[in-house]
Each structure stands twice: as C-alpha cells, then as structure tokens.
Amino acid sequence: MSLLAQKIPVTPFAQNCTLLVCEETREAAIVDPGGEVDRIMAQIEALQVTAKKILLTHAHIDHAGGTADLARRLQLPIEGPHKGDLFWIEGLPKQSAMFGFPNVEVFTPDRWLVDGDTVTIGNTTLQVIHTPGHTPGHVVFYSPDDRLALVGDVLFNGSIGRTDFPQGNHQQLIDSIRGKLFPLGDDIEFICGHGPNSTFGAERRSNPFVADHRG
C-alpha cells in the first residue's frame, strides 16, 4: 500500500478526521477536519508529514467545522465536496450554534468536486464518487491501488447515514451505496465518519439496511 491512513477522532461527535499520507513522498491530505485543529496539527507534526490539502466528503459541522481555521493556518487549498453542499457550508455558523460548537467560519472550496473527478496526494490518485443521500453534495474518495475508500457518513460498520436532515434522501442514499460503492468490490476496506472500519463485503452480508438479502 502506498497510502497511510491515520484516524484522528475530533469533536464531541467523535468524527473520524483522517490524515491520508503518501508513503513515498510523505505528503498528506486532511480529510474532514471537523474541529480540534490543534490536535490535527499535532498529529501532522508527530508523523513528520507535509500537509498539502484539505479534502471534504460533505459539509456537516462535525466534518467541516475546522476547515477554514486549518486552511488559513497551514495555507492549504480545500477540495470538495460537491456543490450540492454549498447551503451547508453557508449554514456552518448556524450549525455551530445549534450543536454547541465553537463559532466556525464559512469558507469557499478552492475546487468543487463532481463524480468522476480525481484528487492527488503525492504520488497517489483518488477517485471521486458523488454519493448523495446523507447530503446532496456528499462525495467518497476511493483509492483503487490501496483498495481503500473514505465514505464519510454514507455507510457505517453496521449502519447507514441519517437522511432526516435538510435535503437528505433515503432512497438516494441506498442507491449510492448499492449502485456506486458495493460494485467496487467486497474486499474494499472503508473508513467511515464515525466508528470502526469495515469492508463492503461485510456490509453486503450483514448490514441491516443495505445487505443483499434485503433485496
């Protein structure tokens, strides 16, 4: 594997911010810096890697709340999510008040992502898969070489993302999982936004919401 993935649980929601490191170049991307920016920066320093960009799966506050602060402190570009989540970014201050987070800043991604795009980390290329349902602009980052996907809040070990937020759509979410993620292969390991990793094969077998036996 050419990618090292270091999870850093942040915020009261224990959201899995992930440092993705190209082991050949020691260049890194920070995926979903939801908060606790000092902790994230300390981990970057501890691993002795060079942060090059921020990647966002979606714009809920526990995934995007630290983005503006981190981008400013480290002078990093922001890539993602899909523009369908613009209203969530614009609403970050309201989200912070609602959930008792420190006040967070609105930001504009340097690059909105669409289905079929690619993003790079050092010598590693990740595919971008648009996976609406949890939010309309949610994307997944997938490394075919590493058989690894970062799925945000689309799919969890034994569960799926909520769809009761504004512009959530349960059927879209199911279609994203079954139509776009599961076909990548049963052996694909995924890092989700909360909780432990799993594989698509394990979820196809036993996930009560999207297992194959549910038809």
BALOBA-1460 file (C-alpha; in Angstrom, 3 decimals):
// residues 215
<rec num="1" residu="m" x="0.000" y="0.000" z="0.000"/>
<rec num="2" residu="s" x="1.219" y="3.471" z="-0.824"/>
<rec num="3" residu="l" x="-1.247" y="5.253" z="1.465"/>
<rec num="4" residu="l" x="-1.054" y="5.519" z="5.229"/>
<rec num="5" residu="a" x="-4.384" y="6.398" z="6.842"/>
<rec num="6" residu="q" x="-4.285" y="7.839" z="10.370"/>
<rec num="7" residu="k" x="-7.653" y="8.468" z="12.014"/>
<rec num="8" residu="i" x="-7.976" y="11.368" z="14.472"/>
<rec num="9" residu="p" x="-11.353" y="11.392" z="16.278"/>
<rec num="10" residu="v" x="-12.442" y="15.014" z="16.747"/>
<rec num="11" residu="t" x="-15.426" y="16.953" z="18.151"/>
<rec num="12" residu="p" x="-17.996" y="15.694" z="20.674"/>
<rec num="13" residu="f" x="-19.377" y="13.533" z="17.834"/>
<rec num="14" residu="a" x="-16.089" y="11.550" z="17.649"/>
<rec num="15" residu="q" x="-15.827" y="12.187" z="13.935"/>
<rec num="16" residu="n" x="-13.005" y="10.374" z="12.164"/>
<rec num="17" residu="c" x="-10.825" y="13.078" z="10.680"/>
<rec num="18" residu="t" x="-8.275" y="11.170" z="8.597"/>
<rec num="19" residu="l" x="-4.728" y="12.025" z="7.642"/>
<rec num="20" residu="l" x="-4.015" y="10.372" z="4.303"/>
<rec num="21" residu="v" x="-0.280" y="10.148" z="3.702"/>
<rec num="22" residu="c" x="1.531" y="9.151" z="0.525"/>
<rec num="23" residu="e" x="4.293" y="6.992" z="1.975"/>
<rec num="24" residu="e" x="6.610" y="7.650" z="-0.962"/>
<rec num="25" residu="t" x="6.538" y="11.464" z="-0.702"/>
<rec num="26" residu="r" x="5.319" y="11.949" z="2.904"/>
<rec num="27" residu="e" x="2.775" y="14.422" z="1.559"/>
<rec num="28" residu="a" x="-0.625" y="14.378" z="3.256"/>
<rec num="29" residu="a" x="-4.241" y="15.380" z="2.841"/>
<rec num="30" residu="i" x="-6.504" y="16.084" z="5.802"/>
<rec num="31" residu="v" x="-9.921" y="14.565" z="5.206"/>
<rec num="32" residu="d" x="-12.874" y="16.093" z="7.076"/>
<rec num="33" residu="p" x="-11.241" y="18.326" z="9.718"/>
<rec num="34" residu="g" x="-14.359" y="18.803" z="11.816"/>
<rec num="35" residu="g" x="-12.682" y="20.631" z="14.687"/>
<rec num="36" residu="e" x="-9.930" y="20.451" z="17.314"/>
<rec num="37" residu="v" x="-7.467" y="21.904" z="14.831"/>
<rec num="38" residu="d" x="-4.613" y="21.918" z="17.349"/>
<rec num="39" residu="r" x="-4.935" y="18.129" z="17.724"/>
<rec num="40" residu="i" x="-4.884" y="17.654" z="13.961"/>
<rec num="41" residu="m" x="-1.805" y="19.862" z="13.588"/>
<rec num="42" residu="a" x="-0.043" y="17.994" z="16.403"/>
<rec num="43" residu="q" x="-0.640" y="14.703" z="14.597"/>
<rec num="44" residu="i" x="0.736" y="16.135" z="11.355"/>
<rec num="45" residu="e" x="3.858" y="17.155" z="13.241"/>
<rec num="46" residu="a" x="4.149" y="13.813" z="15.047"/>
<rec num="47" residu="l" x="4.032" y="11.901" z="11.771"/>
<rec num="48" residu="q" x="6.519" y="14.324" z="10.210"/>
<rec num="49" residu="v" x="4.474" y="14.735" z="7.050"/>
<rec num="50" residu="t" x="3.801" y="17.754" z="4.854"/>
<rec num="51" residu="a" x="0.132" y="18.735" z="4.647"/>
<rec num="52" residu="k" x="-0.795" y="19.728" z="1.100"/>
<rec num="53" residu="k" x="-4.588" y="19.999" z="1.013"/>
<rec num="54" residu="i" x="-7.905" y="19.525" z="2.774"/>
<rec num="55" residu="l" x="-10.446" y="17.089" z="1.336"/>
<rec num="56" residu="l" x="-14.117" y="17.219" z="2.352"/>
<rec num="57" residu="t" x="-16.680" y="14.451" z="1.935"/>
<rec num="58" residu="h" x="-19.529" y="16.764" z="2.962"/>
<rec num="59" residu="a" x="-20.194" y="19.942" z="4.887"/>
<rec num="60" residu="h" x="-21.864" y="18.971" z="8.152"/>
<rec num="61" residu="i" x="-20.174" y="20.783" z="11.005"/>
<rec num="62" residu="d" x="-18.532" y="17.734" z="12.580"/>
<rec num="63" residu="h" x="-16.757" y="17.113" z="9.248"/>
<rec num="64" residu="a" x="-16.102" y="20.665" z="8.053"/>
<rec num="65" residu="g" x="-16.095" y="22.857" z="11.173"/>
<rec num="66" residu="g" x="-12.307" y="23.204" z="11.402"/>
<rec num="67" residu="t" x="-11.754" y="23.695" z="7.679"/>
<rec num="68" residu="a" x="-11.426" y="27.479" z="7.465"/>
<rec num="69" residu="d" x="-9.139" y="27.677" z="10.502"/>
<rec num="70" residu="l" x="-6.894" y="24.838" z="9.360"/>
<rec num="71" residu="a" x="-6.719" y="26.113" z="5.784"/>
<rec num="72" residu="r" x="-5.689" y="29.564" z="6.998"/>
<rec num="73" residu="r" x="-3.090" y="28.333" z="9.478"/>
<rec num="74" residu="l" x="-1.383" y="25.945" z="7.069"/>
<rec num="75" residu="q" x="-2.172" y="27.824" z="3.837"/>
<rec num="76" residu="l" x="-3.918" y="24.812" z="2.323"/>
<rec num="77" residu="p" x="-6.334" y="24.556" z="-0.605"/>
<rec num="78" residu="i" x="-9.745" y="22.983" z="0.035"/>
<rec num="79" residu="e" x="-11.063" y="20.361" z="-2.399"/>
<rec num="80" residu="g" x="-14.656" y="19.165" z="-2.132"/>
<rec num="81" residu="p" x="-17.352" y="18.487" z="-1.509"/>
<rec num="82" residu="h" x="-19.788" y="18.624" z="-4.462"/>
<rec num="83" residu="k" x="-21.508" y="21.995" z="-4.886"/>
<rec num="84" residu="g" x="-24.758" y="20.458" z="-3.690"/>
<rec num="85" residu="d" x="-23.495" y="21.099" z="-0.151"/>
<rec num="86" residu="l" x="-22.999" y="24.848" z="-0.611"/>
<rec num="87" residu="f" x="-26.023" y="25.587" z="1.585"/>
<rec num="88" residu="w" x="-24.483" y="23.516" z="4.382"/>
<rec num="89" residu="i" x="-21.231" y="25.487" z="4.166"/>
<rec num="90" residu="e" x="-23.141" y="28.760" z="4.233"/>
<rec num="91" residu="g" x="-25.010" y="27.494" z="7.298"/>
<rec num="92" residu="l" x="-21.946" y="26.481" z="9.329"/>
<rec num="93" residu="p" x="-22.313" y="29.367" z="11.846"/>
<rec num="94" residu="k" x="-25.928" y="28.341" z="12.454"/>
<rec num="95" residu="q" x="-24.863" y="24.693" z="12.807"/>
<rec num="96" residu="s" x="-22.199" y="25.671" z="15.360"/>
<rec num="97" residu="a" x="-24.771" y="27.478" z="17.488"/>
<rec num="98" residu="m" x="-27.279" y="24.644" z="17.210"/>
<rec num="99" residu="f" x="-24.857" y="21.925" z="18.324"/>
<rec num="100" residu="g" x="-22.849" y="23.949" z="20.834"/>
<rec num="101" residu="f" x="-19.663" y="24.049" z="18.775"/>
<rec num="102" residu="p" x="-17.205" y="26.962" z="18.914"/>
<rec num="103" residu="n" x="-18.179" y="29.523" z="16.287"/>
<rec num="104" residu="v" x="-16.856" y="28.451" z="12.894"/>
<rec num="105" residu="e" x="-16.225" y="30.369" z="9.699"/>
<rec num="106" residu="v" x="-17.788" y="29.998" z="6.285"/>
<rec num="107" residu="f" x="-15.335" y="29.188" z="3.503"/>
<rec num="108" residu="t" x="-15.326" y="28.668" z="-0.251"/>
<rec num="109" residu="p" x="-13.672" y="25.491" z="-1.523"/>
<rec num="110" residu="d" x="-10.868" y="26.083" z="-3.996"/>
<rec num="111" residu="r" x="-12.286" y="23.223" z="-6.029"/>
<rec num="112" residu="w" x="-15.784" y="21.809" z="-6.078"/>
<rec num="113" residu="l" x="-15.771" y="18.116" z="-6.971"/>
<rec num="114" residu="v" x="-18.038" y="16.136" z="-9.280"/>
<rec num="115" residu="d" x="-18.479" y="12.445" z="-9.974"/>
<rec num="116" residu="g" x="-15.527" y="11.097" z="-11.945"/>
<rec num="117" residu="d" x="-13.005" y="13.690" z="-10.768"/>
<rec num="118" residu="t" x="-9.666" y="12.659" z="-9.280"/>
<rec num="119" residu="v" x="-7.632" y="14.173" z="-6.467"/>
<rec num="120" residu="t" x="-3.970" y="13.542" z="-5.777"/>
<rec num="121" residu="i" x="-1.900" y="13.077" z="-2.630"/>
<rec num="122" residu="g" x="1.761" y="12.894" z="-3.513"/>
<rec num="123" residu="n" x="2.049" y="10.012" z="-5.998"/>
<rec num="124" residu="t" x="-1.385" y="8.609" z="-5.128"/>
<rec num="125" residu="t" x="-4.559" y="9.293" z="-7.106"/>
<rec num="126" residu="l" x="-8.011" y="9.002" z="-5.540"/>
<rec num="127" residu="q" x="-11.224" y="8.698" z="-7.499"/>
<rec num="128" residu="v" x="-14.144" y="10.957" z="-6.558"/>
<rec num="129" residu="i" x="-17.574" y="9.322" z="-6.379"/>
<rec num="130" residu="h" x="-20.643" y="11.530" z="-5.899"/>
<rec num="131" residu="t" x="-22.830" y="9.764" z="-3.322"/>
<rec num="132" residu="p" x="-25.896" y="11.880" z="-2.473"/>
<rec num="133" residu="g" x="-28.437" y="10.886" z="0.149"/>
<rec num="134" residu="h" x="-26.984" y="11.890" z="3.510"/>
<rec num="135" residu="t" x="-26.353" y="15.307" z="1.973"/>
<rec num="136" residu="p" x="-26.873" y="16.279" z="-1.683"/>
<rec num="137" residu="g" x="-23.201" y="17.094" z="-2.228"/>
<rec num="138" residu="h" x="-21.583" y="14.155" z="-0.439"/>
<rec num="139" residu="v" x="-18.575" y="12.553" z="-2.138"/>
<rec num="140" residu="v" x="-16.465" y="9.464" z="-1.443"/>
<rec num="141" residu="f" x="-12.706" y="9.248" z="-2.013"/>
<rec num="142" residu="y" x="-11.523" y="5.896" z="-3.365"/>
<rec num="143" residu="s" x="-8.016" y="4.534" z="-3.958"/>
<rec num="144" residu="p" x="-8.157" y="1.521" z="-6.317"/>
<rec num="145" residu="d" x="-4.480" y="0.744" z="-5.686"/>
<rec num="146" residu="d" x="-4.943" y="0.641" z="-1.918"/>
<rec num="147" residu="r" x="-8.420" y="-0.950" z="-2.011"/>
<rec num="148" residu="l" x="-9.496" y="1.784" z="0.377"/>
<rec num="149" residu="a" x="-12.442" y="4.192" z="0.425"/>
<rec num="150" residu="l" x="-13.238" y="7.139" z="2.672"/>
<rec num="151" residu="v" x="-17.014" y="7.173" z="2.757"/>
<rec num="152" residu="g" x="-17.850" y="9.966" z="5.217"/>
<rec num="153" residu="d" x="-21.362" y="9.475" z="6.571"/>
<rec num="154" residu="v" x="-22.788" y="7.416" z="3.689"/>
<rec num="155" residu="l" x="-22.103" y="3.988" z="5.173"/>
<rec num="156" residu="f" x="-21.023" y="2.748" z="8.588"/>
<rec num="157" residu="n" x="-19.994" y="-0.537" z="10.162"/>
<rec num="158" residu="g" x="-23.475" y="-1.991" z="10.631"/>
<rec num="159" residu="s" x="-25.460" y="1.107" z="9.701"/>
<rec num="160" residu="i" x="-26.003" y="3.886" z="7.155"/>
<rec num="161" residu="g" x="-26.101" y="7.680" z="7.252"/>
<rec num="162" residu="r" x="-29.049" y="9.678" z="8.503"/>
<rec num="163" residu="t" x="-31.379" y="11.150" z="5.907"/>
<rec num="164" residu="d" x="-33.602" y="13.299" z="8.139"/>
<rec num="165" residu="f" x="-31.513" y="16.448" z="7.642"/>
<rec num="166" residu="p" x="-32.497" y="19.115" z="5.075"/>
<rec num="167" residu="q" x="-32.224" y="17.701" z="1.529"/>
<rec num="168" residu="g" x="-31.447" y="14.209" z="2.798"/>
<rec num="169" residu="n" x="-32.967" y="11.405" z="0.722"/>
<rec num="170" residu="h" x="-33.155" y="7.815" z="1.930"/>
<rec num="171" residu="q" x="-33.612" y="6.190" z="-1.470"/>
<rec num="172" residu="q" x="-30.745" y="8.221" z="-2.926"/>
<rec num="173" residu="l" x="-28.533" y="7.018" z="-0.093"/>
<rec num="174" residu="i" x="-29.427" y="3.370" z="-0.669"/>
<rec num="175" residu="d" x="-28.805" y="3.816" z="-4.409"/>
<rec num="176" residu="s" x="-25.428" y="5.448" z="-3.730"/>
<rec num="177" residu="i" x="-24.326" y="2.540" z="-1.541"/>
<rec num="178" residu="r" x="-25.624" y="-0.311" z="-3.666"/>
<rec num="179" residu="g" x="-25.099" y="1.262" z="-7.068"/>
<rec num="180" residu="k" x="-21.790" y="3.085" z="-6.618"/>
<rec num="181" residu="l" x="-19.910" y="1.640" z="-3.639"/>
<rec num="182" residu="f" x="-20.671" y="-2.087" z="-3.448"/>
<rec num="183" residu="p" x="-19.721" y="-2.686" z="-7.118"/>
<rec num="184" residu="l" x="-16.152" y="-1.561" z="-6.287"/>
<rec num="185" residu="g" x="-15.578" y="-4.953" z="-4.646"/>
<rec num="186" residu="d" x="-16.225" y="-6.891" z="-1.464"/>
<rec num="187" residu="d" x="-12.575" y="-6.559" z="-0.425"/>
<rec num="188" residu="i" x="-12.638" y="-2.763" z="-0.268"/>
<rec num="189" residu="e" x="-11.949" y="-1.516" z="3.262"/>
<rec num="190" residu="f" x="-13.663" y="1.730" z="4.166"/>
<rec num="191" residu="i" x="-13.072" y="4.437" z="6.726"/>
<rec num="192" residu="c" x="-16.345" y="5.983" z="7.804"/>
<rec num="193" residu="g" x="-17.108" y="9.250" z="9.517"/>
<rec num="194" residu="h" x="-17.800" y="7.626" z="12.883"/>
<rec num="195" residu="g" x="-16.817" y="4.302" z="14.395"/>
<rec num="196" residu="p" x="-14.661" y="1.410" z="13.201"/>
<rec num="197" residu="n" x="-13.684" y="0.461" z="9.666"/>
<rec num="198" residu="s" x="-15.386" y="-2.311" z="7.740"/>
<rec num="199" residu="t" x="-15.449" y="-3.749" z="4.219"/>
<rec num="200" residu="f" x="-18.112" y="-3.531" z="1.549"/>
<rec num="201" residu="g" x="-18.355" y="-7.316" z="1.601"/>
<rec num="202" residu="a" x="-19.087" y="-7.408" z="5.313"/>
<rec num="203" residu="e" x="-21.822" y="-4.806" z="4.923"/>
<rec num="204" residu="r" x="-23.335" y="-6.643" z="1.957"/>
<rec num="205" residu="r" x="-23.586" y="-9.718" z="4.156"/>
<rec num="206" residu="s" x="-24.866" y="-8.282" z="7.412"/>
<rec num="207" residu="n" x="-25.760" y="-4.574" z="7.338"/>
<rec num="208" residu="p" x="-29.455" y="-4.435" z="8.334"/>
<rec num="209" residu="f" x="-30.140" y="-1.544" z="5.932"/>
<rec num="210" residu="v" x="-28.317" y="-2.500" z="2.724"/>
<rec num="211" residu="a" x="-27.398" y="-6.207" z="2.927"/>
<rec num="212" residu="d" x="-28.024" y="-8.228" z="-0.213"/>
<rec num="213" residu="h" x="-30.768" y="-10.268" z="1.456"/>
<rec num="214" residu="r" x="-32.877" y="-7.112" z="1.786"/>
<rec num="215" residu="g" x="-33.346" y="-7.173" z="-1.988"/>
